[in-house]
C-alpha cells in the first residue's frame, strides 16, 4: 500500500512537471535589456525585461519598448531616455525615426547623448530594426556645431572598459587659432565635454578642425580657423612624449588665409599644452615625406613656438 502511494505521488509530480513545461512552451518568454539613464545623468544602465512578445513582432515590441523608456514613474532611480518632448515614431523598413518637440534641446549635453544611447541600444534589439534616427519637429537632429547626427546603431556608442557609457569628461583645453590677419596665433580656452574613450590629443585636433566657437574664452580676440574642416583624423598616438598626428590629404589644401606656420603651429602648440606631449609630428595618409604648402617639410618633429603667439592685450 505504501509503495503504491509513493508511486502515485511520483506520477502526479511528473505529470504536473510536464504540464508546467507544456504551458511554458506555449506561452513563450523572451528576454531583452531595457536601457535607462541613471538619476545623476552620468551613465547608462540596463535592466532585464521579460515579455511574451517576440522580436519578430517588430512594431508591437517597438511600442512596448517605447512605453517602458518613456514612463519611469515606477523606476525613480532612472531618468527617462525619452523625455516629455517625444512626439512619435515612424518605422520604415529597417530604420525607425523618433521625433521630438523643440523642448528636446533643453536637455543637458551629456544627458542628451546618454539618452540617445539608451534608446538606440534598446530599440535595435528588435529583429528588423537596424538603425535609429532622431528628428526635432520633423528636421534631422544636429549636434552642437550643426552637423546632422544621422542614423545610429548600438555600435555608435562605445563602452568604456566593459562598462556602460559613463566615460564623459568635462575638460578645459587651451587652443591656438589664427589672429585676424592670419600671421600669428591667438590663445583661447574652451570647455569640452567628451568621451574618455577618445584620447585628449585626438580631441584637441578635433576641436581645432571644428574651428573657433562663440563660447571660447579669449583675452581679446576669439580667433579664426586654421585647419581645413574637410580634414579627417586617421590616427593620433603618443610615444616617448611625441604626439604623432596622421591626417587625410585635405590638410594640404588651404581654405583659410593663414600662413603655413600658423596652420601647423595651431596644432603643435595646442597639443604641447597637454601633459605628456613635448613634440609633434604630422603625417599625411601615414607619410611624412611631404612638403606642406611647398615650404615646410613634415619630416620635422615640431616643438612649441612661442614667438608665433600674439600676446593678448
Rosetta silent file (secondary structure, phi, psi, omega in degrees, C-alpha in Angstrom):
SEQUENCE: XXXXXXXXXXXXXXXXXXXXXXXXXXXXXXXXXXXXXXXXXXXXXXXXXXXXXXXXXXXXXXXXXXXXXXXXXXXXXXXXXXXXXXXXXXXXXXXXXXXXXXXXXXXXXXXXXXXXXXXXXXXXXXXXXXXXXXXXXXXXXXXXXXXXXXXXXXXXXXXXXXXXXXXXXXXXXXXXXXXXXXXXXXXXXXXXXXXXXXXXXXXXXXXXXXXXXXXXXXXXXXXXXXXXXXXXXXXXXXXXXXXXXXXXXXXXXXXXXXXXXXXXXXXXXXXXXXXXXXXXXXXXXXXXXXXXXXXXXXXXXXXXXXXXXXXXX
SCORE:     score description
SCORE:     0.000 S_00000001
   1 L     0.000  -43.336 -179.133    0.000    0.000    0.000 S_00000001
   2 H   -64.168  -41.114 -179.551    2.829    2.410    0.925 S_00000001
   3 H   -63.702  -38.456 -179.964    4.658    1.650   -2.348 S_00000001
   4 H   -65.170  -38.920  179.420    1.500    2.367   -4.329 S_00000001
   5 H   -65.174  -43.221  179.393    1.060    5.731   -2.604 S_00000001
   6 H   -62.383  -43.364 -179.833    4.674    6.721   -3.302 S_00000001
   7 H   -62.574  -39.420  179.863    4.299    5.671   -6.938 S_00000001
   8 H   -64.847  -41.474  178.642    1.103    7.723   -7.248 S_00000001
   9 H   -62.198  -43.862  179.826    2.806   10.821   -5.816 S_00000001
  10 H   -61.037  -44.208  179.248    5.714   10.439   -8.250 S_00000001
  11 H   -61.160  -41.864  179.438    3.311   10.092  -11.182 S_00000001
  12 H   -63.644  -42.448  179.861    1.447   13.206  -10.081 S_00000001
  13 H   -63.935  -44.438  179.394    4.677   15.207   -9.736 S_00000001
  14 H   -62.711  -43.829  179.882    5.936   14.107  -13.158 S_00000001
  15 H   -61.978  -43.855  179.554    2.569   14.904  -14.738 S_00000001
  16 H   -62.592  -40.059  179.017    2.485   18.315  -13.089 S_00000001
  17 H   -63.951  -42.101  179.610    6.019   18.996  -14.294 S_00000001
  18 H   -64.266  -39.829  178.751    5.142   18.026  -17.848 S_00000001
  19 H   -63.633  -42.336  179.559    2.083   20.240  -17.770 S_00000001
  20 H   -62.659  -43.163  178.575    4.126   23.163  -16.476 S_00000001
  21 H   -62.450  -40.602  179.457    6.704   22.646  -19.212 S_00000001
  22 H   -61.996  -42.431  179.207    3.942   22.482  -21.766 S_00000001
  23 H   -64.497  -39.934 -179.414    2.461   25.755  -20.546 S_00000001
  24 H   -62.185  -42.761 -179.132    5.902   27.450  -20.632 S_00000001
  25 H   -67.913  -36.891 -177.637    6.493   26.441  -24.236 S_00000001
  26 H   -69.007  -42.965 -178.035    3.028   27.506  -25.239 S_00000001
  27 H   -73.667  -44.764 -178.317    3.266   30.941  -23.660 S_00000001
  28 L    73.953  146.175  175.237    6.867   31.634  -24.620 S_00000001
  29 L  -147.461  144.146 -176.302    9.057   34.257  -22.989 S_00000001
  30 E  -131.871  136.258 -176.797   11.754   36.500  -24.400 S_00000001
  31 E  -106.692  133.019  177.803   14.413   38.399  -22.505 S_00000001
  32 E  -132.963  167.814  172.114   15.665   41.853  -23.503 S_00000001
  33 E  -109.434  127.068  174.576   17.691   44.622  -21.910 S_00000001
  34 E  -102.941  127.783 -174.650   15.991   47.989  -21.447 S_00000001
  35 E  -102.026  134.915  179.280   18.491   50.831  -21.147 S_00000001
  36 E  -128.738  173.523  172.545   17.941   53.888  -18.969 S_00000001
  37 E  -105.616  134.403 -179.411   19.931   56.885  -17.732 S_00000001
  38 E   -66.664  163.525 -172.660   20.757   56.913  -14.034 S_00000001
  39 L   -60.496  -30.719 -179.001   19.227   59.632  -11.847 S_00000001
  40 L   -77.259  -11.371  179.825   22.502   61.552  -11.719 S_00000001
  41 L    69.573   35.684 -176.289   22.596   61.744  -15.514 S_00000001
  42 L  -119.813  -10.625 -177.272   26.117   60.323  -15.701 S_00000001
  43 L  -159.465  163.368  174.280   25.750   56.840  -17.160 S_00000001
  44 E   -98.571  134.934  177.504   23.566   54.355  -18.976 S_00000001
  45 E  -125.211  160.091 -178.976   22.287   51.372  -17.004 S_00000001
  46 E  -127.356  156.394 -179.895   20.292   48.355  -18.121 S_00000001
  47 E  -139.365  134.547  179.923   17.549   46.240  -16.642 S_00000001
  48 E   -68.270  141.078  178.626   16.351   42.839  -17.827 S_00000001
  49 E  -133.673  124.624 -178.954   12.860   42.803  -19.252 S_00000001
  50 E  -110.574  131.329 -178.255   10.939   39.595  -19.944 S_00000001
  51 E  -143.849  163.115  175.162    7.944   39.597  -22.255 S_00000001
  52 L   -94.798    8.098  177.649    5.939   37.173  -24.352 S_00000001
  53 L   -89.684  118.964  179.644    6.355   39.483  -27.368 S_00000001
  54 L   -74.604  152.363  177.024    8.845   38.051  -29.832 S_00000001
  55 L   -68.005   -9.674  174.716   11.318   40.305  -31.590 S_00000001
  56 L   -73.164  -25.743  177.205    9.677   39.083  -34.787 S_00000001
  57 L   -84.921   74.796 -166.058    6.626   41.171  -33.835 S_00000001
  58 H   -55.477  -57.264 -173.659    8.525   44.296  -34.758 S_00000001
  59 H   -70.559  -37.907  178.490    6.010   47.084  -34.331 S_00000001
  60 H   -61.821  -44.085 -179.302    4.293   45.594  -31.289 S_00000001
  61 H   -69.933  -36.113  177.434    7.615   45.197  -29.495 S_00000001
  62 H   -60.285  -45.456  178.446    8.740   48.685  -30.536 S_00000001
  63 H   -63.087  -36.761  178.742    5.634   50.212  -28.966 S_00000001
  64 H   -63.760  -47.382 -179.849    6.243   48.123  -25.845 S_00000001
  65 H   -63.487  -43.310 -179.266    9.842   49.339  -25.551 S_00000001
  66 H   -60.799  -40.438  176.925    8.885   52.971  -26.161 S_00000001
  67 H   -59.963  -42.284  179.040    6.338   52.742  -23.366 S_00000001
  68 H   -67.062  -40.561 -178.953    8.987   51.444  -20.966 S_00000001
  69 H   -69.825  -32.897 -175.996   11.515   54.082  -21.990 S_00000001
  70 H   -79.859  -38.069 -174.837    9.031   56.927  -21.713 S_00000001
  71 L  -109.113  105.966  178.483    7.428   56.102  -18.378 S_00000001
  72 L  -113.436   25.930 -177.277    9.857   55.573  -15.499 S_00000001
  73 L   -61.343  -29.244  178.453    7.373   56.508  -12.749 S_00000001
  74 L   -94.587    8.666  177.403    7.829   53.078  -11.162 S_00000001
  75 L  -132.200   71.367 -173.867   11.620   53.348  -11.505 S_00000001
  76 L   -63.975  -13.445  179.601   12.550   56.528   -9.612 S_00000001
  77 L   -81.615   -2.666 -177.513   16.239   55.643   -9.804 S_00000001
  78 E  -120.649  152.139  167.288   16.225   56.242  -13.567 S_00000001
  79 E   -94.252  146.968  178.400   15.739   59.183  -15.898 S_00000001
  80 L   -74.045  124.094  176.227   13.517   58.587  -18.893 S_00000001
  81 L   -67.556  -21.612  174.826   15.585   58.299  -22.085 S_00000001
  82 L  -105.552  101.916 -175.202   12.506   59.547  -23.939 S_00000001
  83 L   -70.454  176.941 -179.705   11.843   62.980  -22.494 S_00000001
  84 L   -62.498  -14.024 -178.682    8.482   64.728  -22.406 S_00000001
  85 L   -80.182   -5.324  179.992    9.379   66.216  -25.773 S_00000001
  86 E   -63.594  131.981 -176.378    8.875   62.829  -27.502 S_00000001
  87 E  -115.916  -25.064 -179.904    6.119   63.115  -30.114 S_00000001
  88 E   158.330  178.693 -177.799    6.035   59.843  -32.023 S_00000001
  89 E  -133.782  162.388  173.186    7.835   57.463  -34.327 S_00000001
  90 E  -135.076  128.496 -177.704    7.880   56.355  -37.947 S_00000001
  91 E  -108.900  121.058 -178.806    9.032   52.892  -38.931 S_00000001
  92 E  -131.418  101.492 -177.647   10.391   52.429  -42.435 S_00000001
  93 L    53.683 -117.666 -174.335   11.833   49.015  -43.197 S_00000001
  94 L   -91.064   10.357 -177.003   14.997   48.665  -41.089 S_00000001
  95 E  -128.401  137.405  174.715   15.010   52.194  -39.669 S_00000001
  96 E  -116.520  134.842  175.529   12.918   53.873  -37.006 S_00000001
  97 E  -109.184  130.936  176.282   12.778   57.644  -36.611 S_00000001
  98 E  -107.460  128.165 -176.792   11.812   59.191  -33.284 S_00000001
  99 E  -108.247  143.879 -176.532   10.503   62.743  -33.445 S_00000001
 100 E  -131.332  160.711  174.974   10.678   65.335  -30.663 S_00000001
 101 L   -81.951  177.239 -179.292    9.411   68.838  -29.990 S_00000001
 102 H   -64.218  -18.911  178.760   11.695   71.862  -29.701 S_00000001
 103 H   -65.835  -15.184  179.299   11.953   71.224  -25.936 S_00000001
 104 H   -55.708  -34.383 -176.390   14.357   68.382  -26.764 S_00000001
 105 H   -70.699  -10.915 -177.574   17.154   70.970  -26.988 S_00000001
 106 H   -78.675   -9.810  179.214   16.676   71.952  -23.336 S_00000001
 107 L   -70.012  152.343  171.233   18.413   68.794  -22.098 S_00000001
 108 L   -66.178  154.007 -174.340   21.972   68.938  -20.887 S_00000001
 109 H   -59.725  -46.819 -176.236   24.525   67.706  -23.438 S_00000001
 110 H   -66.517  -44.883  179.989   25.609   64.611  -21.509 S_00000001
 111 H   -61.730  -37.920  179.828   22.057   63.557  -20.622 S_00000001
 112 H   -63.406  -45.901 -179.843   21.028   64.002  -24.254 S_00000001
 113 H   -65.256  -43.933  179.684   23.837   61.774  -25.538 S_00000001
 114 H   -64.827  -38.535  177.588   23.222   59.146  -22.873 S_00000001
 115 H   -62.768  -42.441  177.131   19.502   59.205  -23.579 S_00000001
 116 H   -62.020  -42.816  179.439   20.121   58.614  -27.271 S_00000001
 117 H   -60.005  -43.458 -179.547   22.461   55.756  -26.424 S_00000001
 118 H   -62.991  -43.650 -179.060   19.825   54.161  -24.178 S_00000001
 119 H   -64.942  -48.869 -176.079   17.107   54.436  -26.819 S_00000001
 120 H   -62.909  -43.989 -178.821   19.252   53.135  -29.669 S_00000001
 121 H   -65.912  -34.688  178.875   20.583   50.183  -27.689 S_00000001
 122 H   -70.278  -50.569 -171.459   17.107   49.222  -26.559 S_00000001
 123 H   -70.404  -35.149 -176.049   15.355   49.528  -29.902 S_00000001
 124 L   -75.956    1.989  170.965   17.994   47.849  -32.066 S_00000001
 125 L   -73.740  -16.809 -176.785   17.486   44.580  -30.177 S_00000001
 126 L   -78.958  128.151  177.192   14.355   44.140  -32.295 S_00000001
 127 L   -58.625  129.896  178.531   14.831   41.962  -35.353 S_00000001
 128 L    94.400   -7.192  172.933   14.481   44.087  -38.470 S_00000001
 129 L  -110.659  107.172 -174.516   15.367   47.400  -36.810 S_00000001
 130 L   -99.644  -33.797 -176.410   18.970   48.130  -37.694 S_00000001
 131 E  -136.603  158.725  179.832   19.261   51.903  -37.279 S_00000001
 132 E  -130.872  135.688  172.845   17.605   54.737  -35.372 S_00000001
 133 E  -121.460  153.321  176.930   17.356   58.402  -36.323 S_00000001
 134 E  -115.872  144.979  173.860   16.196   61.362  -34.237 S_00000001
 135 E  -138.327  156.095  177.324   14.397   64.431  -35.520 S_00000001
 136 E  -122.384  115.743 -176.388   13.130   67.647  -33.951 S_00000001
 137 L    54.511   36.990  177.441    9.884   68.973  -35.391 S_00000001
 138 L    84.997   -6.715  178.975   10.480   66.804  -38.427 S_00000001
 139 E  -101.442  140.414 -177.528   14.006   68.136  -39.038 S_00000001
 140 E   -55.738  135.991  177.622   17.053   65.860  -38.611 S_00000001
 141 L   -63.365  135.480  177.191   18.747   66.212  -35.221 S_00000001
 142 E  -117.993  157.485  179.505   22.066   68.082  -35.424 S_00000001
 143 L   -83.645 -168.949 -173.446   24.951   68.172  -32.961 S_00000001
 144 L   -63.467  -23.000 -179.249   26.387   71.207  -31.158 S_00000001
 145 L  -108.930   15.370  172.873   28.103   72.514  -34.297 S_00000001
 146 L    88.207   10.494  179.174   25.205   71.914  -36.655 S_00000001
 147 L   -91.033  129.849  179.628   26.242   68.591  -38.196 S_00000001
 148 E   -56.938  135.054  179.885   23.376   66.066  -38.639 S_00000001
 149 L   -67.936  -38.990  175.968   23.672   63.177  -36.175 S_00000001
 150 L    79.069 -170.332 -177.789   22.386   60.723  -38.786 S_00000001
 151 L   -73.613  136.163 -176.906   21.471   57.062  -38.428 S_00000001
 152 E  -118.398  145.968  171.200   22.700   55.388  -35.245 S_00000001
 153 L  -121.934  174.972  177.437   23.362   51.776  -34.293 S_00000001
 154 H   -59.764  -30.965 -179.211   24.318   50.254  -30.955 S_00000001
 155 H   -73.573   -8.865  178.094   27.939   50.445  -32.118 S_00000001
 156 H   -69.513  -14.624 -175.936   27.652   54.240  -32.378 S_00000001
 157 L  -122.083  115.118 -170.471   28.098   54.353  -28.616 S_00000001
 158 L   -89.083  132.534  172.102   31.333   52.911  -27.257 S_00000001
 159 L   -72.846  155.213  178.063   31.543   51.126  -23.932 S_00000001
 160 E  -112.098  110.643  177.426   34.399   52.088  -21.650 S_00000001
 161 L    52.974   39.402  174.838   36.431   49.133  -20.345 S_00000001
 162 L    84.363   -3.847  178.694   33.416   46.854  -20.493 S_00000001
 163 E   -97.510  176.055  178.441   31.101   49.142  -18.543 S_00000001
 164 L   -75.150  177.764 -171.755   28.191   51.105  -19.843 S_00000001
 165 L   -72.067   96.393 -179.784   28.562   54.545  -21.351 S_00000001
 166 L  -139.347   19.409 -169.144   29.689   56.615  -18.386 S_00000001
 167 L  -102.026   44.027 -179.269   33.033   57.899  -19.606 S_00000001
 168 E   -96.897  135.241 -174.587   32.262   61.555  -20.220 S_00000001
 169 E  -124.215  137.658  175.869   34.759   64.136  -19.048 S_00000001
 170 E  -102.898  112.946 -172.348   34.405   67.904  -18.717 S_00000001
 171 E  -133.260  150.054  173.369   37.788   69.444  -19.544 S_00000001
 172 E  -103.409  123.437  177.034   39.217   72.839  -20.407 S_00000001
 173 E  -105.260  144.755  171.311   41.579   72.882  -23.389 S_00000001
 174 E  -100.130  114.092 -175.092   43.954   75.678  -24.327 S_00000001
 175 E  -116.120  158.002  179.470   43.766   76.003  -28.095 S_00000001
 176 E  -123.617  120.556  175.866   45.502   78.221  -30.619 S_00000001
 177 E  -116.921  176.266 -177.804   43.701   79.730  -33.595 S_00000001
 178 E   -76.906  152.038  170.538   44.757   82.397  -36.101 S_00000001
 179 L   -79.115 -178.556 -173.628   44.625   86.111  -35.416 S_00000001
 180 L   -62.901  -33.581 -178.334   42.621   88.396  -37.691 S_00000001
 181 L   -90.230   -5.829  174.998   45.456   88.842  -40.197 S_00000001
 182 L    75.737   13.107 -178.047   46.347   85.121  -40.243 S_00000001
 183 L  -113.278    7.902  177.788   50.050   85.652  -39.493 S_00000001
 184 L  -155.155  168.313  178.911   50.069   84.785  -35.772 S_00000001
 185 E  -103.184  149.320  173.097   48.261   82.632  -33.233 S_00000001
 186 E  -124.685  142.537 -174.503   45.889   83.732  -30.523 S_00000001
 187 E   -91.911  136.166  174.186   45.132   81.669  -27.426 S_00000001
 188 E  -132.972  156.524  173.847   41.636   80.658  -26.370 S_00000001
 189 E  -111.569  137.260 -176.917   40.256   78.446  -23.608 S_00000001
 190 E  -135.736  127.004  172.873   37.453   76.020  -24.404 S_00000001
 191 E   -84.218  128.939 -175.968   35.374   73.827  -22.132 S_00000001
 192 E  -131.525  132.804  170.553   34.702   70.479  -23.806 S_00000001
 193 E  -102.687  118.015 -176.238   32.597   67.511  -22.723 S_00000001
 194 E  -141.785  163.498 -179.291   33.961   64.441  -24.450 S_00000001
 195 E   -82.029  126.587 -175.278   34.060   60.670  -24.173 S_00000001
 196 L   -72.040   -2.507  168.175   37.224   59.465  -22.444 S_00000001
 197 L   -66.142  -22.251  176.570   37.401   56.572  -24.873 S_00000001
 198 L   -93.925  134.340 -179.812   38.878   59.280  -27.130 S_00000001
 199 L   -67.942  154.080  177.080   42.348   60.489  -26.158 S_00000001
 200 H   -60.064  -36.723 -178.887   42.815   64.118  -25.140 S_00000001
 201 H   -62.619  -45.493  178.743   45.261   64.510  -28.009 S_00000001
 202 H   -65.552  -38.336 -179.601   42.722   63.404  -30.598 S_00000001
 203 H   -63.608  -38.070  178.080   40.045   65.558  -29.020 S_00000001
 204 H   -60.888  -46.186  179.781   42.295   68.620  -29.280 S_00000001
 205 H   -63.381  -39.067  177.604   42.815   68.039  -33.003 S_00000001
 206 H   -61.772  -40.731  179.480   39.072   67.547  -33.458 S_00000001
 207 H   -65.458  -36.363  178.553   38.393   70.858  -31.716 S_00000001
 208 H   -67.058  -38.636  178.107   40.877   72.628  -34.000 S_00000001
 209 H   -65.503  -36.705  178.158   39.177   71.185  -37.079 S_00000001
 210 H   -64.500  -30.025 -179.954   35.818   72.440  -35.791 S_00000001
 211 L    88.889 -179.855 -178.854   37.276   75.940  -35.566 S_00000001
 212 L   -61.875  153.239  177.041   36.510   78.757  -33.116 S_00000001
 213 L  -123.059  158.031 -179.098   33.269   78.797  -31.125 S_00000001
 214 L   -66.078  -27.196 -177.626   31.245   81.676  -29.773 S_00000001
 215 L   -92.857    8.968  174.185   31.693   80.431  -26.207 S_00000001
 216 L   -64.071  144.945  178.508   35.510   80.299  -26.416 S_00000001
 217 E  -102.568  116.919 -177.948   37.191   82.402  -23.751 S_00000001
 218 E  -127.553  159.610  179.498   39.884   84.660  -25.215 S_00000001
 219 L   -63.876  -46.143  178.368   41.927   87.563  -23.952 S_00000001
 220 L  -152.181   -8.888 -176.386   40.615   89.952  -26.571 S_00000001
 221 L  -145.481  130.956 -174.726   40.020   88.012  -29.777 S_00000001
 222 L   -75.572  -14.780  177.538   38.226   84.708  -30.261 S_00000001
 223 L    93.896  165.385 -178.398   40.483   83.635  -33.105 S_00000001
 224 E  -127.458  151.909 -175.259   39.995   82.455  -36.676 S_00000001
 225 L   -64.429  154.311 -176.900   40.073   78.912  -38.100 S_00000001
 226 L  -126.128  -22.764 -171.811   43.341   77.379  -39.256 S_00000001
 227 L  -115.775  136.109  176.737   42.586   73.835  -40.454 S_00000001
 228 L   -53.332  122.108 -176.951   40.553   72.742  -43.464 S_00000001
 229 L   -67.200  -10.824  178.364   37.241   71.463  -41.976 S_00000001
 230 L   -83.139   -4.240 -177.884   37.236   68.614  -44.519 S_00000001
 231 L   -65.093  138.475  173.422   40.273   67.033  -42.833 S_00000001
 232 L  -109.016  134.630  175.831   39.798   63.532  -41.411 S_00000001
 233 E   -82.357  118.366  179.650   41.828   62.364  -38.430 S_00000001
 234 E   -87.763  -37.369  175.059   43.318   58.993  -39.343 S_00000001
 235 E  -169.034  152.720  172.778   45.135   58.428  -36.045 S_00000001
 236 E  -139.511  119.238 -179.592   46.632   60.246  -33.072 S_00000001
 237 E  -135.276  158.205  178.198   49.149   58.448  -30.849 S_00000001
 238 E  -126.712  127.276  175.079   51.745   59.427  -28.273 S_00000001
 239 E  -138.884  129.149  178.472   55.085   57.691  -27.793 S_00000001
 240 L    52.359   41.523  176.121   58.002   58.971  -25.722 S_00000001
 241 L    67.803   14.048  173.155   56.252   62.340  -25.326 S_00000001
 242 E  -107.595  127.124  179.028   55.983   62.784  -29.098 S_00000001
 243 E   -95.823  121.299 -179.464   52.437   63.091  -30.467 S_00000001
 244 E  -101.406  116.434 -176.430   52.057   61.560  -33.932 S_00000001
 245 E  -112.146  116.623 -179.243   49.144   63.068  -35.842 S_00000001
 246 E  -108.087  115.205 -174.576   48.095   61.322  -39.058 S_00000001
 247 E  -117.090  161.326  176.222   45.703   63.400  -41.180 S_00000001
 248 L   -74.673  166.503 -173.502   43.983   62.998  -44.523 S_00000001
 249 H   -65.433  -15.228  177.898   45.328   64.754  -47.609 S_00000001
 250 H   -61.889  -20.616  178.720   42.793   67.597  -47.265 S_00000001
 251 H   -60.615  -27.424 -178.129   45.147   69.082  -44.687 S_00000001
 252 H   -77.575  -12.682 -177.559   47.411   70.114  -47.579 S_00000001
 253 L   -98.444  110.608 -179.634   44.652   72.186  -49.166 S_00000001
 254 L   -74.107  138.047  175.318   44.376   75.667  -47.593 S_00000001
 255 L  -124.103   -6.969  178.533   40.893   77.109  -47.274 S_00000001
 256 L  -121.798  153.948 -177.965   41.696   79.979  -44.903 S_00000001
 257 L   -85.030   72.952  177.246   44.005   82.947  -45.375 S_00000001
 258 L  -130.373  155.114  179.304   46.618   81.927  -42.828 S_00000001
 259 L   -71.755  161.831  178.220   50.343   81.303  -43.175 S_00000001
 260 H   -62.508  -36.553  178.860   51.718   77.768  -43.284 S_00000001
 261 H   -64.479  -40.910  178.960   53.411   78.361  -39.910 S_00000001
 262 H   -64.528  -43.246  179.724   50.121   79.422  -38.323 S_00000001
 263 H   -61.695  -45.053 -178.443   48.310   76.353  -39.693 S_00000001
 264 H   -69.750  -48.432 -174.178   50.996   73.968  -38.423 S_00000001
 265 H   -78.150  -11.049  167.912   51.655   75.570  -35.049 S_00000001
 266 H   -59.799  -43.372  178.139   47.960   75.844  -34.346 S_00000001
 267 H   -73.834  -48.808 -174.269   48.140   72.048  -33.995 S_00000001
 268 H   -62.062  -53.147 -176.306   51.609   71.841  -32.464 S_00000001
 269 H   -65.181  -33.928  178.669   51.183   74.497  -29.767 S_00000001
 270 H   -67.381  -41.442 -178.910   47.714   73.231  -28.832 S_00000001
 271 H   -70.400  -37.627 -178.235   48.941   69.653  -28.396 S_00000001
 272 H   -68.671  -15.228  173.916   52.046   70.622  -26.430 S_00000001
 273 L   -67.596  -18.683 -177.556   49.729   72.244  -23.864 S_00000001
 274 L   -82.027  147.283  175.064   48.718   68.715  -22.851 S_00000001
 275 L   -65.687  138.068  177.879   50.599   66.772  -20.186 S_00000001
 276 L    91.991   -1.176  178.382   52.815   64.115  -21.696 S_00000001
 277 L  -122.064  121.258  176.793   53.376   65.885  -25.038 S_00000001
 278 L  -112.054  -27.864 -176.834   56.586   67.770  -25.787 S_00000001
 279 E  -140.243  163.516 -177.514   56.813   67.431  -29.568 S_00000001
 280 E  -138.075  135.483  170.012   54.522   66.779  -32.526 S_00000001
 281 E  -122.955  132.463 -177.336   54.994   65.066  -35.868 S_00000001
 282 E  -110.768  133.435  176.270   52.347   65.398  -38.561 S_00000001
 283 E  -126.019  158.550  178.633   51.908   62.920  -41.405 S_00000001
 284 E  -116.638  117.555 -176.242   49.564   62.784  -44.380 S_00000001
 285 L    51.567   37.172  177.612   47.987   59.386  -45.046 S_00000001
 286 L    83.573    1.957 -175.093   50.797   57.914  -42.961 S_00000001
 287 E  -112.016  127.276  176.353   53.537   59.647  -44.969 S_00000001
 288 L   -98.187   -9.454  179.630   55.898   62.291  -43.523 S_00000001
 289 L   -80.904   62.148 -175.185   57.849   62.761  -46.760 S_00000001
 290 L  -134.764  141.021  174.741   55.565   65.652  -47.652 S_00000001
 291 E  -102.750  118.608 -176.650   56.195   69.355  -48.059 S_00000001
 292 E   -78.993  118.428  179.461   53.390   71.386  -46.525 S_00000001
 293 L    52.829   35.937  176.325   52.340   74.227  -48.829 S_00000001
 294 L    60.178   21.782 -177.041   55.655   73.950  -50.676 S_00000001
 295 L  -138.849  -27.763 -174.875   57.525   75.438  -47.742 S_00000001
 296 E  -125.905  125.658  178.253   57.676   73.179  -44.652 S_00000001
 297 E   -79.669  131.105  179.048   58.856   69.558  -44.589 S_00000001
 298 L   -82.544    2.737  171.447   56.692   67.308  -42.456 S_00000001
 299 L   -70.502  -15.504  179.520   59.701   65.114  -41.683 S_00000001
 300 L   -68.128  138.323  169.176   60.322   67.714  -38.978 S_00000001
 301 L   -95.853  110.802 -169.875   59.406   66.876  -35.400 S_00000001
 302 E   -84.482  142.268  171.955   57.936   70.181  -34.250 S_00000001
 303 E  -111.804  168.200 -179.954   58.383   71.779  -30.850 S_00000001
 304 L   -56.937  140.444  175.245   56.385   74.596  -29.304 S_00000001
 305 L  -121.416  106.830 -178.827   56.892   78.016  -30.917 S_00000001
 306 L   -81.468  -23.755 -176.600   56.119   80.864  -28.539 S_00000001
 307 L   -67.737  -23.471 -177.804   57.213   83.586  -30.942 S_00000001
 308 L   -84.797   -4.931 -178.995   54.242   82.957  -33.228 S_00000001
 309 E   -88.667  125.179  177.658   51.736   83.596  -30.423 S_00000001
 310 L   -79.386  127.106 -177.575   50.269   87.088  -30.377 S_00000001
 311 L   -72.502  135.284  176.915   50.163   88.404  -26.836 S_00000001
 312 L   -71.276  136.656 -179.318   46.729   89.281  -25.513 S_00000001
 313 L   -89.518    0.000    0.000   46.388   92.924  -24.596 S_00000001
